[in-house]
Amino acid sequence: MENEFYNENDAYIIVPSDEYDVAILVGTNPLNFDDDNVDVEIRFKNGSLYTATFFTTQNIESIFRKNRETGECQSGLYFYCKDMIIVEKLTIENIVSTVKSLLKEDLFYSIFDSQNLD
């Protein structure tokens, strides 16, 4: 699945399915599967949109190190991100599988943030 949808020249990756599309907003730099974070949008076929940010465990450690050096977040005392999902590796397969699992386990709507103007 990795190379099927990923083109490092694209700013995003779209993985379609019957019920929803997964848009992985990778930006213009190649995705680092071990140490990175990425915004993910889920657009259901009815038009509703939900977002979350996927982080790798290594990326969280890198953010803490950076914050200790820059003084952000009280010099690395804490780190937060609304709608955070942590994965071991930031692969397309892991992201898509996580979304499927959260939907199946009825956890999706409590983790992903609604972007709908209800």
N, C-alpha and C positions, 0 to 999 in steps of 0.2 A: 504494500500500500504506500510506502514512503515515496517512491519515485513517481508513482502514477499521477499524483496531484501536485507535487512540489516542483516549482521552477524558481531558482534563487533570484531570478530577475523580476518576479512578481511580488507585489506588496502584500498579497494575501493568497490563501489557498482555500478553494471551495471543495468540500466533500459533500456531494448530494446524496439524499436518501429519499425514500417514498414519503416520509412524514415531515422531514425538515432538512435544511441545508446547514452544514457546519462551515463557518467562515473563520479561518485562522489568520489573524492579521499580523503577519511576520515582519512587515516593514521591508526596507531595502537591503538590510544586511542578512547574510545567511543565518539560518536558525542554528543555534548551538544546542544540540539535543541534551547535553549534560548540564549546562550552566546558562540558563536563560529563563525568560518569562514571556508570555504572549497573551494578548487579548483574543478571546474567542466569542463569536456571535453565533447564536442559534436562531435561525429564522424558520418558523413553522409554516406550512403551506397555507394556513389561514392568515398569514401576514404578521403574526405576533413575533416579537424580537426579544431575546434574552442574551445577557452578556455575563462573562466571568473572565478572570485572569488565571491562567495556568502557570505555576512556578515549578522548577525542579528543586529538590532538596539542596543541591549544591548551589543553586542561584540564591536561595535564602541565606546560606552561609556567606556567599560573596557580598550580598547586600549588607549583612551585619558587619563584615570587615570594612566595607566602604564607609558605612555610617560611623564606625569607630574613628576612622581617619578624618572624615569631614565634619563630624559633630552632629549630623542629622539624627533625629529620633533619640535625643539625649545621648549622643555619642554611642549609638548602638545598643542602648538599653532595651529598646523594643523595636518591633517592626509590625506593620499592619497593612492589610489591603482588603478592601471590601470585596466580597464575592471571590475569595481566593480558593483555588484548588491546587493541591500539591501532588506532583507525580515524580516518580523516580527519574524517568527520562521523558523529555519533551518531544515525543514523536507523534506523527499524525495518527498512527494506529492507537497509541495510548489516549490521545485526546478523544477520538471518536468512540473508543471503547468505554471511556469514562462517562461520556454523555449518555450512551446507551444504558449503561449500568445505573446511572442516577435516575434516568427516566423509569427504568424497570423497577427500581427500589423505591420509587415515589419520593425521591429526595431532590430532584432537579429544581423544582420551583422554590424550595427553601434555600438553595445555594446560588443559583443564577439570578441576576438582577433583571427585572422586567424593564424594558425600554418602551413599553406601550403607553400611549396617552389615554388611559382609561378615565 
